[in-house]
């Protein structure tokens, strides 16, 4: 009984604190004193709670147009960007950090803002199953940061971030190419495998990718209309030559050689038939 009473009193006390806090915040919003709002926004921000970031953000938003050009504007804009970041609003934080370093290029916060712009883009990057255009944008922003500031406290994390994003793009591109093959879109698969090797020359998947490119081109040639087969078999033979030169010890080498022999057999038969036709015509 005593415990239940204590819990009720504690809940009432907690609710009173919330009500008082809300009342204070409403009064601040009604205030016409920008300095009062600015000081309160800084206090809310420096408390570091999610709810306080929301309040700080609302107050900063109200006073930023008023204090534009004043000394307080620099810190207010910097904190305002971080308010969005701490609320996991990464598109918004990226925008405000970018705006900050473009506006206050000589600020002590400019370097950090440029990094946080790129890092916000990174955190907004979707899972690899979705469109990765934002991941490419994040890589570009982070690489630009490293080019401008190659030796800072953020260097290690920036490099790790780029590597993680590159792995995501690599995995996405690999799965897309495999999907074309599974759907029997053989020419599209060949193109996708070619693009993969160009975009990710050091990928761990390149041995498999080059074999699958050969296999896809072989099937594409085999299923083509007769007038297109010669050039497509010739391309398959070229792909095999590249593969065997670079991956002679591959686990796919035996099957690749079998495919190449079949391509060469077709070419020999094609040439023989052509000679017979030429002989008959003469």
Secondary structure as UniProt FT lines:
FT   HELIX           2..30
FT   HELIX           34..47
FT   HELIX           50..67
FT   TURN            68..69
FT   HELIX           72..86
FT   TURN            87..88
FT   HELIX           90..103
FT   TURN            105..106
FT   TURN            108..109
FT   HELIX           110..124
FT   TURN            128..129
FT   HELIX           133..148
FT   TURN            153..154
FT   HELIX           155..182
FT   TURN            183..184
FT   HELIX           186..199
FT   TURN            200..202
FT   TURN            204..205
FT   HELIX           206..223
FT   HELIX           226..246
FT   TURN            248..249
FT   TURN            251..252
FT   HELIX           253..281
//
